[in-house]
Amino acid sequence: MNTNKTVMKSPTAMRVNDIGFRLILIPFFGIFIPAVTHLVDHNSFSLWKVKLSYLYTIGLSLIIWEGNRYLLFALRSYFNWFNKPVRKIVVLVLAASCFTIPISILLLITWYHIFKQGVVNWDVITESTLIIMISVLFIVHVYETVFLVKESEGEMLKNEQLQRAKAEAELEALKNQIDPHFIFNSLNTLSHLIEESQAKAKQFNDSLADVYRYILQNKGRELVLLREEMGFLDDYFSLLTIRFGFAVQMRNYIDPSLFDRYLIPPISLQILVENAIKHNEFSEAEPLVIDLVMDEEHLVVRNQVRKKLLRKPSSKIGLNNLRERYRLTTYQDITITEGEGLFTVALPVLKID
């Protein structure tokens, strides 16, 4: 029901917009057609009779225009160009003909009774009616073209709004995945530390609160300064140091002067570090080294590959989540490569103008 009401409101809105069109063309056709068909006899008619004759034919033009216009708007809610174009054309032509032809003939005969003492020239009536009918079909075509363009623009706008809403919903869903994913891994680590060292477990718990505060504050944002993300990564890496000691190391080669010049989706770097730890073997004798470098407009994160034997295949939730968030937020894709003993992920960063 709501959809039908919306469709019927659109033509109504356009009725107001054609007022200038009607003010010009109704008098034009009311004067032009009688002049072309020599309906009004300028030689034998007095000036006032000529004026009254044209006033009558302008009124005829008004009646024909407004009647067809009403039919056009009335039929719009029943037939659609996109679904049934042939039926639409047939109905419009039949409706216009059934209204225009008899009304034109009737009003022209009446004109002869008023201005010609009832002496009817059927050749002039036939010619005038034919020209009127052609003019009506032309005007109907113009109206329908305008409607079609407006509907196409409306559909494009509607599709863009739907696509945007869908993208926002997808992005929100991806952001919501970050919480359980991070908490699950952190609780596993905390459980391990409780068994190993209660002092480390308490320190880890306190640091975890700071890290999780950043997640809560920024997961709703699409982009953050690189400085904020690097600060968060430092806090997160302190958790890893508590858990693994020097078995996991990070080397940051990014110039700090760039931190305030670029934007990046929040919680991007943490996912890559977490992914490296999840999939690789490491120890203090053979630490896992994670490098961060800036390559033109990409932040590159890479680590050595020493694949860990997993009990079950990885779901790749973290990387898939990151890829989709990048696609929806920046309309760019991350680049993942593996070769020569290195696993590398290049993240596009957005430069602040």
C-alpha positions in Angstrom: 0.0 0.0 0.0 2.8 2.4 0.9 4.6 1.7 -2.3 1.5 2.5 -4.4 1.0 5.8 -2.6 4.6 6.8 -3.3 4.2 6.1 -7.0 1.1 8.2 -7.3 2.6 11.1 -5.5 5.4 11.5 -8.0 3.2 12.7 -11.0 1.3 15.0 -8.7 4.6 16.7 -7.7 5.4 17.2 -11.4 2.0 18.8 -12.2 3.1 22.0 -10.4 6.4 22.1 -12.4 4.7 22.3 -15.9 2.8 25.6 -15.3 5.2 27.6 -17.5 5.0 25.0 -20.2 1.2 25.2 -20.2 1.0 29.0 -20.1 3.1 29.2 -23.3 1.9 26.3 -25.3 -1.9 26.4 -24.6 -2.3 29.9 -26.2 0.2 29.0 -28.9 -1.8 26.0 -30.1 -5.0 27.9 -29.6 -3.8 30.5 -32.1 -1.5 28.5 -34.4 -3.9 25.7 -35.4 -6.8 27.9 -36.4 -4.4 30.2 -38.3 -2.8 27.2 -40.2 -6.2 25.7 -41.1 -7.8 29.1 -41.9 -10.5 28.5 -39.4 -10.6 32.1 -38.5 -11.4 34.4 -41.5 -9.4 37.6 -41.0 -10.8 39.1 -44.1 -14.5 38.9 -43.4 -14.3 39.0 -39.5 -14.2 42.3 -37.6 -11.3 42.8 -35.2 -13.4 42.0 -32.2 -14.8 38.9 -33.9 -11.3 37.7 -34.7 -10.3 38.3 -31.0 -13.3 36.4 -29.7 -12.7 33.6 -32.2 -9.1 33.1 -31.0 -10.3 33.4 -27.4 -12.7 30.6 -28.1 -10.0 28.4 -29.8 -7.6 29.1 -26.9 -10.3 27.8 -24.6 -10.7 24.8 -26.8 -6.9 24.3 -26.6 -7.1 24.6 -22.8 -9.9 22.0 -22.6 -8.1 19.5 -24.8 -4.8 20.0 -23.0 -6.2 19.7 -19.4 -8.4 16.8 -20.3 -5.5 14.8 -21.8 -3.2 15.9 -18.9 -5.8 14.5 -16.4 -6.0 11.2 -18.3 -2.2 11.0 -18.5 -1.8 11.4 -14.8 -4.7 9.1 -14.0 -3.3 6.3 -16.1 0.3 6.5 -14.8 -0.5 4.5 -11.6 -1.8 1.6 -13.7 0.8 1.1 -16.4 4.6 1.1 -16.2 7.0 1.8 -19.0 9.6 -0.6 -17.7 7.2 -3.6 -17.2 4.6 -3.2 -20.0 5.8 -0.5 -22.6 3.6 -1.7 -25.5 0.5 -1.8 -23.4 1.4 1.7 -22.1 1.7 3.1 -25.6 -1.6 1.5 -26.8 -3.5 2.7 -23.8 -2.1 6.3 -24.1 -3.0 6.5 -27.8 -6.5 5.1 -27.3 -7.2 7.3 -24.3 -6.0 10.4 -26.0 -7.9 9.6 -29.3 -11.1 8.8 -27.5 -11.1 12.1 -25.6 -9.5 14.4 -28.1 -11.3 13.6 -31.4 -14.9 13.8 -30.2 -14.3 16.8 -28.0 -12.4 18.7 -30.8 -15.2 18.0 -33.4 -17.9 19.0 -30.9 -16.2 22.2 -29.9 -15.3 23.1 -33.6 -18.9 22.6 -34.7 -20.0 24.8 -31.8 -17.5 27.4 -33.0 -19.2 27.4 -36.5 -22.6 27.8 -34.9 -21.3 30.8 -32.9 -19.2 32.6 -35.6 -20.4 31.2 -38.9 -24.2 30.9 -38.4 -24.0 27.1 -38.3 -22.3 26.7 -41.8 -19.8 24.0 -41.1 -16.7 23.4 -43.2 -16.0 19.7 -42.6 -12.7 19.9 -44.4 -11.4 22.5 -42.0 -12.8 20.5 -39.0 -11.1 17.3 -40.2 -7.8 19.1 -40.8 -8.0 20.9 -37.5 -8.8 17.7 -35.6 -5.9 15.9 -37.2 -3.5 18.6 -36.3 -4.9 18.8 -32.8 -4.5 15.0 -32.4 -0.9 15.1 -33.7 -0.1 17.9 -31.3 -1.7 16.0 -28.4 0.4 12.9 -29.1 3.5 15.1 -29.3 2.8 16.7 -25.9 2.0 13.3 -24.4 5.3 12.1 -25.6 7.1 15.1 -24.0 5.3 14.5 -20.7 6.1 10.8 -20.7 9.8 11.5 -21.6 10.0 13.8 -18.6 8.4 11.3 -16.4 10.7 8.5 -17.6 13.8 10.6 -17.0 12.5 11.5 -13.5 11.7 7.9 -12.7 15.1 6.8 -13.9 16.8 9.4 -11.8 14.7 8.3 -8.9 15.6 4.7 -9.3 19.3 5.5 -9.6 19.1 7.6 -6.4 17.1 4.8 -4.7 19.7 2.2 -5.8 22.5 4.3 -4.6 20.8 4.8 -1.2 20.2 1.1 -0.9 23.8 0.2 -1.9 25.0 2.8 0.7 22.7 1.4 3.4 23.9 -2.1 2.5 27.5 -1.1 2.7 27.0 0.6 6.0 25.2 -2.5 7.4 28.0 -4.7 6.2 30.6 -2.5 7.7 28.8 -2.4 11.0 28.6 -6.2 11.0 32.3 -6.4 10.3 33.1 -4.0 13.1 31.0 -6.0 15.5 33.1 -9.1 14.7 36.2 -7.4 16.1 35.0 -7.6 19.7 34.4 -11.3 20.1 37.4 -12.2 18.0 39.8 -10.0 20.1 38.2 -11.1 23.4 38.3 -14.8 22.5 42.1 -14.6 21.9 42.8 -12.4 24.9 40.9 -14.7 27.3 42.8 -17.7 26.0 46.1 -15.8 26.7 44.8 -14.7 30.1 43.8 -18.3 31.0 47.3 -19.5 30.1 49.0 -16.8 32.2 46.8 -17.5 35.2 48.2 -21.0 35.2 51.8 -19.9 34.5 52.1 -16.7 36.5 49.4 -14.8 38.5 51.6 -11.7 38.6 51.8 -11.7 34.8 48.1 -12.4 34.6 47.3 -9.3 36.6 49.6 -7.1 34.6 48.1 -8.5 31.4 44.6 -7.9 32.7 45.4 -4.2 33.5 47.0 -3.7 30.1 44.1 -5.4 28.4 41.7 -2.9 29.9 43.6 0.0 28.2 43.7 -1.9 24.9 40.0 -2.7 24.9 39.2 0.9 25.8 40.7 1.9 22.5 38.7 -0.7 20.7 35.4 0.5 22.3 36.2 4.2 21.5 37.3 3.7 17.9 35.5 0.7 16.4 32.6 3.0 15.4 34.9 5.2 13.4 35.7 4.5 9.8 39.2 6.0 9.9 41.7 7.2 12.6 45.0 9.0 12.5 48.0 6.7 11.9 49.4 8.1 15.1 46.4 6.8 17.1 46.7 3.3 15.5 50.4 3.2 16.2 49.9 4.1 19.8 47.3 1.3 20.1 49.7 -1.1 18.5 52.3 -0.2 21.0 49.8 -0.9 23.8 48.8 -4.2 22.2 52.4 -5.2 21.8 53.0 -4.7 25.5 50.4 -7.5 26.0 52.4 -9.7 23.7 55.6 -8.9 25.6 54.0 -10.0 28.8 52.9 -13.2 27.3 55.8 -14.2 25.1 58.7 -12.1 26.3 61.3 -11.5 23.5 59.9 -14.3 21.4 57.9 -11.8 19.5 59.6 -8.6 18.4 58.4 -5.5 16.4 60.6 -3.3 14.3 59.0 0.0 13.3 60.7 1.8 10.4 58.0 4.4 9.8 59.1 8.0 10.2 57.1 9.4 13.1 56.6 12.7 11.1 54.2 10.7 8.9 51.9 9.7 11.8 49.8 12.8 11.5 49.6 12.8 7.7 47.8 9.6 7.1 44.5 7.9 8.0 43.8 4.2 8.4 40.9 2.0 9.5 41.1 1.4 13.2 42.3 -1.9 14.6 44.0 -2.8 11.3 47.6 -3.4 12.5 46.6 -5.4 15.5 44.8 -7.9 13.3 47.9 -8.4 11.2 50.2 -8.9 14.3 47.6 -11.3 15.8 47.5 -13.2 12.5 51.3 -13.5 12.4 51.4 -14.9 15.9 48.5 -17.3 15.3 50.1 -18.9 12.2 53.8 -19.1 13.0 56.2 -20.9 15.3 58.5 -18.8 17.4 60.7 -18.8 20.6 63.2 -16.6 22.3 65.9 -18.5 20.5 64.1 -17.9 17.1 61.9 -14.9 17.7 59.1 -13.8 15.4 60.1 -10.5 14.0 57.4 -8.2 12.6 58.5 -5.2 10.5 56.5 -2.1 9.7 57.6 0.1 6.8 55.9 2.8 4.7 56.0 2.2 0.9 54.7 5.2 -1.0 51.0 5.2 0.0 51.0 1.8 1.7 51.8 0.7 5.2 53.5 -2.7 4.8 53.5 -5.3 7.6 55.7 -8.3 7.1 57.0 -11.2 9.1 59.0 -14.4 8.5 57.1 -17.5 7.7 57.6 -20.5 10.0 54.2 -22.1 9.7 52.6 -23.5 12.8 50.8 -26.9 12.5 47.2 -26.1 13.4 44.6 -28.6 14.7 42.1 -27.3 12.2 42.3 -25.1 9.1 42.2 -21.4 9.8 38.9 -19.6 9.2 40.8 -16.5 8.2 38.3 -14.3 10.0 40.8 -11.6 10.8 42.2 -11.1 7.3 38.8 -11.4 5.6 37.3 -8.9 8.1 40.2 -6.5 7.4 39.9 -6.8 3.6 36.1 -6.2 3.7 36.4 -3.2 6.0 39.0 -1.7 3.7 36.8 -2.3 0.7 33.8 -0.7 2.3 35.6 2.2 4.0 38.3 3.2 1.5 37.1 1.5 -1.7 40.6 0.0 -1.9 41.9 -3.5 -1.3 44.7 -4.7 0.8 47.5 -6.7 -0.9 48.6 -10.0 0.6 51.8 -11.8 -0.8 53.8 -14.7 0.4 57.2 -15.7 -0.9 60.9 -15.9 -0.1 60.1 -16.8 3.4 58.1 -13.7 4.1 54.4 -13.0 4.6 53.6 -9.4 3.6 50.4 -7.4 3.8 50.3 -3.9 2.2 47.6 -1.6 3.7 46.5 1.5 1.7 46.7 4.6 3.8 44.8 7.8 3.0 46.8 11.0 3.0 45.3 14.0 4.7 45.2 17.0 2.4 
